[in-house]
Amino acid sequence: MNRFYIDAPLNVGESIDLTETVFHHWIRVLRAKIGEFAIFFNGQGGEYVVELTEINKKTASVWVKSFDAINRTLPLQVTIGQVMSKGDRLDYAIQKSVELGVHTIQLLTSERCEMRLKYDRDQKKLEHWQSVAIASCEQCGMNIIPKVLAPLAVSDWVKQCNAELKLVMALSQNKVDLPQPIPQQIAVLIGPEGGLSDHEIAFAHQQGFVAWTLGDRVLRTETAPVVALSILGNMYAA
């Protein structure tokens, strides 16, 4: 059954009109017919089974039939502090982080950051990255949409981060074993393609971040959140 995010109130036993985005995707692209069912979610928790009841030239309506309170979120609240990168790499990092259950994605700038947003395009870029998160939720089944937050400097974020466990992904001679049981609130700092500078890593350590080294290989910036979330999720499940 197709899943769609809809920016509208949903209540069982009520009829609602499709938003332009859902109308285009479900009716125009997928050519849905009256009587077909889909799953809608609005990011407020849970999901709804709806039936397509009316199609007009530019609008369509559904009847909200039932509600399921499932959210499919991780029991952990993991915030990924991701230094921005150019091209599709950041899209990939956001997409896969959402699929793996991230709670929040805090975009960051750093000394070696490839990307600097200009004021006049900040909002469009942020809307795009949030739409990537929404599309990932539609695909993977999550019903609470992780927030993609406007960029901060690495130094500003690490100073204000108050997670129970704070990790910076960096090669280190002093490998740290994660505590068991693993805390509920975790922050993971991930650098750009060229890595965080020594100064940035040292400053993160001063603010309570510990180096988290995963083997001897250097991970790409878009691969690091996938590995981190996979390991943290498996550790909690174990």
C-alpha atoms as a printed R data frame, in Angstrom:
    type eleno elety resid chain resno       x      y       z
1   ATOM     1    CA   MET     A     1   0.000  0.000   0.000
2   ATOM     2    CA   ASN     A     2   1.365  3.427  -0.927
3   ATOM     3    CA   ARG     A     3   2.404  5.760   1.901
4   ATOM     4    CA   PHE     A     4   2.177  9.546   1.738
5   ATOM     5    CA   TYR     A     5   3.025 12.387   4.065
6   ATOM     6    CA   ILE     A     6   0.252 14.982   4.097
7   ATOM     7    CA   ASP     A     7   0.493 18.358   5.755
8   ATOM     8    CA   ALA     A     8  -3.073 18.352   7.056
9   ATOM     9    CA   PRO     A     9  -5.096 17.263  10.111
10  ATOM    10    CA   LEU     A    10  -6.206 13.630   9.991
11  ATOM    11    CA   ASN     A    11  -9.186 12.261  11.910
12  ATOM    12    CA   VAL     A    12 -10.907  8.896  11.568
13  ATOM    13    CA   GLY     A    13 -14.388  9.192  10.101
14  ATOM    14    CA   GLU     A    14 -13.713 12.422   8.230
15  ATOM    15    CA   SER     A    15 -13.168 13.317   4.591
16  ATOM    16    CA   ILE     A    16 -10.196 15.474   3.570
17  ATOM    17    CA   ASP     A    17  -8.964 16.953   0.308
18  ATOM    18    CA   LEU     A    18  -5.549 15.961  -0.947
19  ATOM    19    CA   THR     A    19  -2.773 18.515  -0.863
20  ATOM    20    CA   GLU     A    20  -1.238 19.484  -4.187
21  ATOM    21    CA   THR     A    21   1.834 17.336  -3.534
22  ATOM    22    CA   VAL     A    22  -0.112 14.166  -2.715
23  ATOM    23    CA   PHE     A    23  -2.568 14.801  -5.558
24  ATOM    24    CA   HIS     A    24   0.279 15.061  -8.062
25  ATOM    25    CA   HIS     A    25   2.100 11.953  -6.836
26  ATOM    26    CA   TRP     A    26  -0.838  9.632  -6.169
27  ATOM    27    CA   ILE     A    27  -3.349 10.747  -8.792
28  ATOM    28    CA   ARG     A    28  -1.214 12.146 -11.620
29  ATOM    29    CA   VAL     A    29   1.906  9.995 -11.400
30  ATOM    30    CA   LEU     A    30   0.590  6.724  -9.952
31  ATOM    31    CA   ARG     A    31  -2.849  7.137 -11.583
32  ATOM    32    CA   ALA     A    32  -4.812  6.029  -8.543
33  ATOM    33    CA   LYS     A    33  -8.470  5.137  -8.992
34  ATOM    34    CA   ILE     A    34 -11.513  5.659  -6.784
35  ATOM    35    CA   GLY     A    35 -11.720  2.880  -4.214
36  ATOM    36    CA   GLU     A    36  -7.955  2.499  -3.800
37  ATOM    37    CA   PHE     A    37  -6.425  2.606  -0.331
38  ATOM    38    CA   ALA     A    38  -3.274  4.304   0.945
39  ATOM    39    CA   ILE     A    39  -1.539  5.098   4.220
40  ATOM    40    CA   PHE     A    40  -1.314  8.749   5.246
41  ATOM    41    CA   PHE     A    41   0.755 10.264   8.051
42  ATOM    42    CA   ASN     A    42   1.159 13.898   9.051
43  ATOM    43    CA   GLY     A    43   4.196 13.721  11.316
44  ATOM    44    CA   GLN     A    44   2.111 14.043  14.500
45  ATOM    45    CA   GLY     A    45   2.385 10.334  15.317
46  ATOM    46    CA   GLY     A    46   0.792  7.205  13.954
47  ATOM    47    CA   GLU     A    47  -0.631  6.512  10.512
48  ATOM    48    CA   TYR     A    48  -4.053  6.364   8.881
49  ATOM    49    CA   VAL     A    49  -5.620  4.114   6.271
50  ATOM    50    CA   VAL     A    50  -7.570  6.201   3.781
51  ATOM    51    CA   GLU     A    51  -9.822  5.359   0.831
52  ATOM    52    CA   LEU     A    52  -9.873  7.461  -2.318
53  ATOM    53    CA   THR     A    53 -13.490  8.553  -2.747
54  ATOM    54    CA   GLU     A    54 -13.519 11.371  -5.298
55  ATOM    55    CA   ILE     A    55 -11.302 12.587  -8.137
56  ATOM    56    CA   ASN     A    56 -11.804 15.857  -9.957
57  ATOM    57    CA   LYS     A    57  -9.653 17.677 -12.493
58  ATOM    58    CA   LYS     A    58  -7.418 19.370  -9.934
59  ATOM    59    CA   THR     A    59  -8.549 17.940  -6.607
60  ATOM    60    CA   ALA     A    60  -9.351 14.649  -4.960
61  ATOM    61    CA   SER     A    61 -10.767 13.514  -1.612
62  ATOM    62    CA   VAL     A    62 -10.229 10.575   0.713
63  ATOM    63    CA   TRP     A    63 -12.174  9.085   3.596
64  ATOM    64    CA   VAL     A    64 -10.088  8.414   6.715
65  ATOM    65    CA   LYS     A    65 -10.998  4.881   7.735
66  ATOM    66    CA   SER     A    66  -8.684  3.811  10.581
67  ATOM    67    CA   PHE     A    67  -5.708  4.797  12.738
68  ATOM    68    CA   ASP     A    68  -2.645  2.887  13.935
69  ATOM    69    CA   ALA     A    69  -0.511  4.508  16.664
70  ATOM    70    CA   ILE     A    70   2.710  2.829  15.468
71  ATOM    71    CA   ASN     A    71   5.707  5.135  14.840
72  ATOM    72    CA   ARG     A    72   8.630  2.725  14.175
73  ATOM    73    CA   THR     A    73  11.139  5.070  15.807
74  ATOM    74    CA   LEU     A    74  14.305  3.982  17.588
75  ATOM    75    CA   PRO     A    75  14.042  3.845  21.392
76  ATOM    76    CA   LEU     A    76  17.208  5.971  21.354
77  ATOM    77    CA   GLN     A    77  17.225  9.678  20.572
78  ATOM    78    CA   VAL     A    78  20.270 10.058  18.336
79  ATOM    79    CA   THR     A    79  21.219 13.491  17.021
80  ATOM    80    CA   ILE     A    80  23.645 13.503  14.112
81  ATOM    81    CA   GLY     A    81  25.769 16.653  13.873
82  ATOM    82    CA   GLN     A    82  26.640 16.506  10.188
83  ATOM    83    CA   VAL     A    83  29.068 18.931   8.565
84  ATOM    84    CA   MET     A    84  27.583 19.849   5.191
85  ATOM    85    CA   SER     A    85  29.009 18.580   1.914
86  ATOM    86    CA   LYS     A    86  28.333 19.390  -1.727
87  ATOM    87    CA   GLY     A    87  26.423 17.430  -4.337
88  ATOM    88    CA   ASP     A    88  24.315 14.436  -3.448
89  ATOM    89    CA   ARG     A    89  26.406 13.360  -0.471
90  ATOM    90    CA   LEU     A    90  24.398 15.343   2.061
91  ATOM    91    CA   ASP     A    91  21.119 14.134   0.564
92  ATOM    92    CA   TYR     A    92  22.380 10.563   0.933
93  ATOM    93    CA   ALA     A    93  23.458 11.123   4.538
94  ATOM    94    CA   ILE     A    94  20.056 12.562   5.456
95  ATOM    95    CA   GLN     A    95  18.127  9.888   3.593
96  ATOM    96    CA   LYS     A    96  19.955  6.957   5.162
97  ATOM    97    CA   SER     A    97  20.056  8.531   8.632
98  ATOM    98    CA   VAL     A    98  16.259  8.796   8.564
99  ATOM    99    CA   GLU     A    99  15.879  5.208   7.365
100 ATOM   100    CA   LEU     A   100  18.017  4.099  10.308
101 ATOM   101    CA   GLY     A   101  15.960  6.000  12.872
102 ATOM   102    CA   VAL     A   102  17.787  9.271  13.542
103 ATOM   103    CA   HIS     A   103  15.954 11.657  15.879
104 ATOM   104    CA   THR     A   104  17.436 14.974  14.667
105 ATOM   105    CA   ILE     A   105  19.964 16.078  12.063
106 ATOM   106    CA   GLN     A   106  21.899 19.208  12.992
107 ATOM   107    CA   LEU     A   107  23.669 20.615   9.953
108 ATOM   108    CA   LEU     A   108  27.093 22.104  10.669
109 ATOM   109    CA   THR     A   109  29.840 24.200   9.130
110 ATOM   110    CA   SER     A   110  33.511 23.688   9.919
111 ATOM   111    CA   GLU     A   111  36.965 24.889   8.959
112 ATOM   112    CA   ARG     A   112  37.102 22.415   6.065
113 ATOM   113    CA   CYS     A   113  33.432 22.561   5.138
114 ATOM   114    CA   GLU     A   114  32.935 22.575   1.361
115 ATOM   115    CA   MET     A   115  29.639 24.413   1.572
116 ATOM   116    CA   ARG     A   116  28.576 27.861   2.735
117 ATOM   117    CA   LEU     A   117  24.924 28.763   2.358
118 ATOM   118    CA   LYS     A   118  24.037 32.244   1.210
119 ATOM   119    CA   TYR     A   119  21.253 33.986   3.050
120 ATOM   120    CA   ASP     A   120  18.942 34.268   0.045
121 ATOM   121    CA   ARG     A   121  18.958 30.527  -0.598
122 ATOM   122    CA   ASP     A   122  19.139 29.173   2.927
123 ATOM   123    CA   GLN     A   123  15.433 28.485   3.191
124 ATOM   124    CA   LYS     A   124  15.158 26.718  -0.158
125 ATOM   125    CA   LYS     A   125  18.056 24.429   0.709
126 ATOM   126    CA   LEU     A   126  16.612 23.652   4.140
127 ATOM   127    CA   GLU     A   127  13.216 22.915   2.616
128 ATOM   128    CA   HIS     A   128  14.881 20.565   0.148
129 ATOM   129    CA   TRP     A   129  16.756 18.675   2.875
130 ATOM   130    CA   GLN     A   130  13.599 18.438   4.995
131 ATOM   131    CA   SER     A   131  11.768 17.056   1.956
132 ATOM   132    CA   VAL     A   132  14.485 14.393   1.656
133 ATOM   133    CA   ALA     A   133  13.723 13.389   5.252
134 ATOM   134    CA   ILE     A   134   9.983 13.290   4.522
135 ATOM   135    CA   ALA     A   135  10.471 11.113   1.443
136 ATOM   136    CA   SER     A   136  12.612  8.726   3.498
137 ATOM   137    CA   CYS     A   137   9.848  8.478   6.095
138 ATOM   138    CA   GLU     A   138   7.349  7.661   3.359
139 ATOM   139    CA   GLN     A   139   9.618  4.855   2.200
140 ATOM   140    CA   CYS     A   140  10.789  3.365   5.491
141 ATOM   141    CA   GLY     A   141   7.603  3.575   7.570
142 ATOM   142    CA   MET     A   142   8.603  6.154  10.181
143 ATOM   143    CA   ASN     A   143   5.700  8.390  11.167
144 ATOM   144    CA   ILE     A   144   7.581 10.987  13.236
145 ATOM   145    CA   ILE     A   145   9.672 13.069  10.832
146 ATOM   146    CA   PRO     A   146  13.191 13.944  12.032
147 ATOM   147    CA   LYS     A   147  13.973 17.641  11.929
148 ATOM   148    CA   VAL     A   148  16.803 18.889   9.729
149 ATOM   149    CA   LEU     A   149  18.057 21.964  11.570
150 ATOM   150    CA   ALA     A   150  19.641 25.083  10.076
151 ATOM   151    CA   PRO     A   151  23.451 25.086  10.064
152 ATOM   152    CA   LEU     A   152  25.537 26.028  13.079
153 ATOM   153    CA   ALA     A   153  29.287 26.273  13.426
154 ATOM   154    CA   VAL     A   154  30.806 23.124  14.914
155 ATOM   155    CA   SER     A   155  32.101 25.117  17.876
156 ATOM   156    CA   ASP     A   156  28.669 26.582  18.617
157 ATOM   157    CA   TRP     A   157  26.936 23.213  18.486
158 ATOM   158    CA   VAL     A   158  29.389 21.306  20.669
159 ATOM   159    CA   LYS     A   159  29.175 24.051  23.316
160 ATOM   160    CA   GLN     A   160  25.385 23.783  23.558
161 ATOM   161    CA   CYS     A   161  25.029 20.020  23.111
162 ATOM   162    CA   ASN     A   162  23.690 18.411  26.292
163 ATOM   163    CA   ALA     A   163  23.238 14.773  25.239
164 ATOM   164    CA   GLU     A   164  24.001 12.073  27.809
165 ATOM   165    CA   LEU     A   165  26.625 10.545  25.497
166 ATOM   166    CA   LYS     A   166  28.585 12.764  23.095
167 ATOM   167    CA   LEU     A   167  30.711 11.154  20.410
168 ATOM   168    CA   VAL     A   168  32.974 12.575  17.718
169 ATOM   169    CA   MET     A   169  33.818 10.171  14.906
170 ATOM   170    CA   ALA     A   170  37.598 10.488  14.584
171 ATOM   171    CA   LEU     A   171  40.609  8.216  14.417
172 ATOM   172    CA   SER     A   172  42.224  7.936  17.825
173 ATOM   173    CA   GLN     A   173  44.828  5.809  19.540
174 ATOM   174    CA   ASN     A   174  42.599  5.719  22.629
175 ATOM   175    CA   LYS     A   175  39.656  3.609  21.545
176 ATOM   176    CA   VAL     A   176  36.654  4.038  23.810
177 ATOM   177    CA   ASP     A   177  34.143  1.311  24.606
178 ATOM   178    CA   LEU     A   178  30.617  2.663  24.659
179 ATOM   179    CA   PRO     A   179  28.854  2.375  28.013
180 ATOM   180    CA   GLN     A   180  26.343 -0.359  28.712
181 ATOM   181    CA   PRO     A   181  23.471  0.090  28.964
182 ATOM   182    CA   ILE     A   182  23.711  2.706  26.278
183 ATOM   183    CA   PRO     A   183  22.175  6.087  27.223
184 ATOM   184    CA   GLN     A   184  18.904  7.253  25.695
185 ATOM   185    CA   GLN     A   185  20.207 10.576  24.350
186 ATOM   186    CA   ILE     A   186  23.252 10.434  22.085
187 ATOM   187    CA   ALA     A   187  24.949 13.036  19.900
188 ATOM   188    CA   VAL     A   188  27.370 12.064  17.124
189 ATOM   189    CA   LEU     A   189  29.621 14.664  15.489
190 ATOM   190    CA   ILE     A   190  30.617 13.845  11.894
191 ATOM   191    CA   GLY     A   191  33.126 15.919   9.996
192 ATOM   192    CA   PRO     A   192  33.350 16.897   6.311
193 ATOM   193    CA   GLU     A   193  35.085 14.996   3.538
194 ATOM   194    CA   GLY     A   194  38.461 16.402   4.637
195 ATOM   195    CA   GLY     A   195  37.777 15.622   8.281
196 ATOM   196    CA   LEU     A   196  37.551 17.875  11.303
197 ATOM   197    CA   SER     A   197  40.648 19.904  12.115
198 ATOM   198    CA   ASP     A   198  42.781 18.997  15.118
199 ATOM   199    CA   HIS     A   199  41.583 22.196  16.781
200 ATOM   200    CA   GLU     A   200  37.919 21.273  16.276
201 ATOM   201    CA   ILE     A   201  38.440 17.765  17.634
202 ATOM   202    CA   ALA     A   202  40.334 19.102  20.650
203 ATOM   203    CA   PHE     A   203  37.594 21.639  21.340
204 ATOM   204    CA   ALA     A   204  34.942 18.907  21.088
205 ATOM   205    CA   HIS     A   205  36.901 16.876  23.655
206 ATOM   206    CA   GLN     A   206  36.933 19.894  25.971
207 ATOM   207    CA   GLN     A   207  33.133 20.012  25.718
208 ATOM   208    CA   GLY     A   208  32.727 16.380  26.743
209 ATOM   209    CA   PHE     A   209  32.814 14.610  23.363
210 ATOM   210    CA   VAL     A   210  34.803 11.386  23.235
211 ATOM   211    CA   ALA     A   211  36.524 10.030  20.128
212 ATOM   212    CA   TRP     A   212  34.666  7.100  18.606
213 ATOM   213    CA   THR     A   213  36.950  5.118  16.318
214 ATOM   214    CA   LEU     A   214  35.460  2.352  14.176
215 ATOM   215    CA   GLY     A   215  38.354  0.239  12.958
216 ATOM   216    CA   ASP     A   216  41.388  1.544  11.092
217 ATOM   217    CA   ARG     A   217  39.622  2.876   8.000
218 ATOM   218    CA   VAL     A   218  38.483  6.422   7.356
219 ATOM   219    CA   LEU     A   219  34.788  6.544   6.482
220 ATOM   220    CA   ARG     A   220  33.336  8.955   3.972
221 ATOM   221    CA   THR     A   221  31.242 11.737   5.462
222 ATOM   222    CA   GLU     A   222  28.014 10.265   4.049
223 ATOM   223    CA   THR     A   223  28.894  6.731   5.179
224 ATOM   224    CA   ALA     A   224  29.697  7.653   8.783
225 ATOM   225    CA   PRO     A   225  26.110  8.313   9.964
226 ATOM   226    CA   VAL     A   226  24.943  5.040   8.426
227 ATOM   227    CA   VAL     A   227  27.585  3.081  10.326
228 ATOM   228    CA   ALA     A   228  27.059  5.015  13.566
229 ATOM   229    CA   LEU     A   229  23.273  4.597  13.609
230 ATOM   230    CA   SER     A   230  23.507  0.926  12.658
231 ATOM   231    CA   ILE     A   231  25.885  0.176  15.522
232 ATOM   232    CA   LEU     A   232  23.959  2.221  18.095
233 ATOM   233    CA   GLY     A   233  20.658  0.637  17.092
234 ATOM   234    CA   ASN     A   234  22.109 -2.861  17.280
235 ATOM   235    CA   MET     A   235  23.730 -2.165  20.658
236 ATOM   236    CA   TYR     A   236  20.396 -1.053  22.106
237 ATOM   237    CA   ALA     A   237  18.589 -4.057  20.640
238 ATOM   238    CA   ALA     A   238  21.202 -6.380  22.141
